[in-house]
Amino acid sequence: MIRVQDNDFDIGAEIAALTAGRTDIGAIVTFTGTVRDTAQGAPITEMTLEHYPGMTETELERIEAEARARWPLQASLIVHRYGTLKPGDSIVLVITASAHRHAAFEAAEFLMDYLKTRAPFWKKEAGPEGARWVDARESDDRANERWRRPAKAAE
């Protein structure tokens, strides 16, 4: 399941809703990304996230389906915010649930590496020195490269 929204999310409530009534889940992995107050040594007062409605949801649904094909997940969720956010605000939530931890951890990493490098969101950071669009980082691209190999079977 995916959602792209401007309002905040409640991590505990999202986990509870995703796993309600499920007794086949043995591992739940969550990742929450938040806005930092600095970037490249400069203070940040706000971050604006933009997306292209329709295209963004389609892409997130595609990558979530790929994660489900690669790992035996019982449930998964991606919630990504857009709009203007302040330091400390939540940006993204990824939850993966599986019978075993290995699959849940790897699927969560896969989804986050995709979100950092390929998801159709554009970030602009603003601070006392002005605003600038954020470029992709080479380190994020390198992290994403490992997923070009087929996933190993989880036990």
C-alpha positions in Angstrom: 0.0 0.0 0.0 1.3 3.5 -0.8 0.1 7.0 0.1 1.4 10.4 -1.0 0.1 13.1 1.3 0.7 16.6 2.8 -0.4 15.8 6.3 1.7 14.0 9.0 1.4 10.4 9.9 1.3 8.4 13.2 3.9 5.6 13.0 2.2 3.5 15.7 -1.2 3.8 14.1 0.2 2.9 10.7 1.8 -0.2 12.1 -1.3 -1.2 13.9 -3.5 -0.7 10.8 -1.1 -2.6 8.6 -0.8 -5.6 10.9 -4.3 -5.8 12.4 -5.4 -9.4 12.8 -2.3 -10.8 11.2 -0.7 -13.7 13.0 1.6 -14.7 10.1 3.9 -11.8 10.7 7.1 -12.5 12.7 9.0 -9.3 11.8 8.1 -5.7 11.3 10.7 -3.2 10.1 10.1 0.5 10.0 12.1 3.4 8.7 11.1 7.0 9.2 12.9 9.8 7.5 12.9 13.3 9.0 14.0 16.8 8.0 17.4 17.7 9.4 18.3 21.2 10.5 21.5 21.3 8.4 22.6 20.2 5.0 26.2 20.3 3.8 27.1 22.3 6.9 24.5 25.0 6.2 21.4 25.6 8.4 18.0 24.5 7.0 14.8 26.3 8.0 12.5 24.4 5.7 12.3 21.8 3.0 9.8 21.8 0.2 8.9 18.5 -1.5 7.2 18.5 -4.8 5.8 15.7 -6.9 3.8 15.0 -10.0 0.4 13.6 -8.9 -0.5 10.4 -10.6 3.0 9.6 -11.8 4.4 9.5 -8.3 1.8 7.1 -7.0 2.2 4.9 -10.1 6.0 4.7 -9.5 5.7 4.0 -5.8 3.1 1.2 -6.5 5.5 -0.3 -9.0 8.5 -0.3 -6.7 6.4 -1.7 -3.8 5.2 -4.5 -6.2 8.8 -5.2 -7.0 9.7 -5.5 -3.3 6.8 -7.9 -2.8 8.1 -10.0 -5.8 11.6 -10.1 -4.5 10.9 -10.9 -0.8 8.1 -12.9 0.9 6.3 -9.9 2.5 3.0 -10.3 4.3 2.5 -6.5 4.2 4.2 -3.3 3.3 3.5 0.4 3.3 5.1 3.6 1.9 3.9 6.9 3.1 5.6 9.9 1.5 4.8 13.5 2.3 4.9 16.6 0.1 4.7 20.3 0.8 6.7 22.5 3.0 8.2 20.8 6.1 10.3 22.1 9.0 13.3 20.5 10.7 12.1 17.6 12.8 9.0 16.9 10.6 8.6 13.4 9.2 9.1 13.0 5.5 8.7 9.3 4.7 7.6 6.1 6.4 8.4 2.6 5.1 7.0 -0.4 6.9 7.7 -4.0 5.8 6.3 -7.1 7.5 7.3 -10.7 6.9 7.4 -14.0 8.6 11.2 -13.5 9.1 13.4 -10.5 9.8 15.8 -11.0 7.0 13.2 -10.4 4.3 11.6 -7.4 6.2 15.0 -5.7 6.7 16.2 -6.2 3.1 12.9 -5.1 1.6 12.9 -1.9 3.7 16.4 -1.1 2.6 15.5 -1.8 -1.0 12.5 0.6 -0.8 14.5 3.3 0.9 17.3 3.1 -1.6 14.8 3.5 -4.4 13.1 6.4 -2.7 16.4 8.2 -2.2 17.5 7.8 -5.8 14.6 7.2 -8.2 11.3 8.3 -6.7 9.7 11.2 -8.6 10.0 13.8 -5.8 11.9 17.1 -6.0 13.4 18.6 -2.8 14.3 22.3 -2.2 16.0 23.2 1.0 15.8 26.8 2.3 17.9 28.6 4.9 19.3 32.0 5.8 21.5 31.9 2.7 18.5 31.2 0.4 17.0 28.2 -1.3 18.5 25.5 -3.5 17.2 22.4 -5.2 18.8 19.2 -3.9 20.7 17.0 -6.3 21.0 13.2 -6.0 24.1 12.0 -4.1 26.6 9.6 -5.6 26.6 7.6 -2.3 22.9 7.0 -2.6 23.3 5.9 -6.2 26.0 3.4 -5.2 23.8 2.0 -2.4 21.0 1.5 -5.0 23.3 -0.4 -7.3 23.3 -3.5 -5.1 19.7 -4.1 -5.9 20.4 -4.7 -9.6 21.4 -8.2 -8.5 18.5 -10.7 -7.9 17.4 -11.1 -4.3 18.4 -14.1 -2.2 15.6 -16.4 -1.0 14.7 -15.6 2.6 14.3 -18.2 5.2 
